[in-house]
Amino acid sequence: MSTKTINENSLLSDKEMHLLYGFSPKTLQNHRTKRIGITYIKIGKMVRYRKGDVDEYLNNRKIKYE
């Protein structure tokens, strides 16, 4: 993965999601089963997450203190 250039359109595997963001592959799988969590792309049996969707998901969960 070190030679891969990552931008907002990059498609990330469960393993890459774990390495970049710390998401457990099992948690990602559970979220897909429950139809919650991060939007994903499925091609055949392959599941990928678009980096832009992951960033948007995380940004929408910010908690601001006033």
C-alpha positions in Angstrom: 0.0 0.0 0.0 2.9 2.4 0.5 3.3 2.9 -3.3 -0.4 3.7 -3.8 -1.4 7.3 -4.1 -4.5 7.9 -2.1 -7.0 10.6 -3.0 -10.7 11.2 -2.3 -11.7 8.8 -5.2 -9.4 6.0 -4.0 -11.2 2.7 -3.3 -10.1 1.2 0.0 -10.4 -2.4 1.1 -11.3 -3.5 4.7 -7.6 -4.0 5.4 -6.7 -0.5 4.1 -9.6 0.9 6.2 -8.0 -0.7 9.2 -4.5 0.6 8.4 -5.6 4.2 7.6 -8.5 4.7 10.0 -8.4 2.0 12.6 -11.7 0.5 11.7 -11.9 -3.2 12.5 -12.8 -5.4 9.4 -15.3 -7.2 11.6 -17.0 -3.9 12.6 -17.2 -2.9 8.9 -18.7 -6.2 8.0 -21.3 -5.9 10.9 -22.2 -2.4 9.7 -22.7 -3.6 6.1 -25.0 -6.5 7.4 -27.0 -4.0 9.5 -27.0 -1.4 6.6 -25.5 1.3 8.8 -22.2 3.1 8.7 -20.1 4.1 5.8 -21.4 4.0 2.2 -19.6 1.3 0.3 -19.2 -0.1 -3.3 -19.8 -3.8 -4.0 -18.5 -5.4 -7.2 -19.2 -9.1 -7.2 -17.9 -10.2 -3.8 -15.4 -7.3 -3.5 -16.3 -4.5 -1.1 -14.5 -1.1 -1.3 -14.9 2.2 0.4 -14.4 5.5 -1.4 -12.0 7.6 0.7 -14.2 10.7 0.1 -17.2 8.9 1.6 -15.2 7.8 4.6 -14.0 11.4 5.2 -17.5 12.7 4.9 -18.8 10.1 7.3 -16.2 11.1 9.9 -16.8 14.8 9.4 -20.5 14.4 9.9 -19.8 12.8 13.3 -17.8 15.7 14.7 -19.0 16.9 18.1 -18.6 20.6 18.8 -18.6 22.0 22.2 -19.9 25.5 22.7 
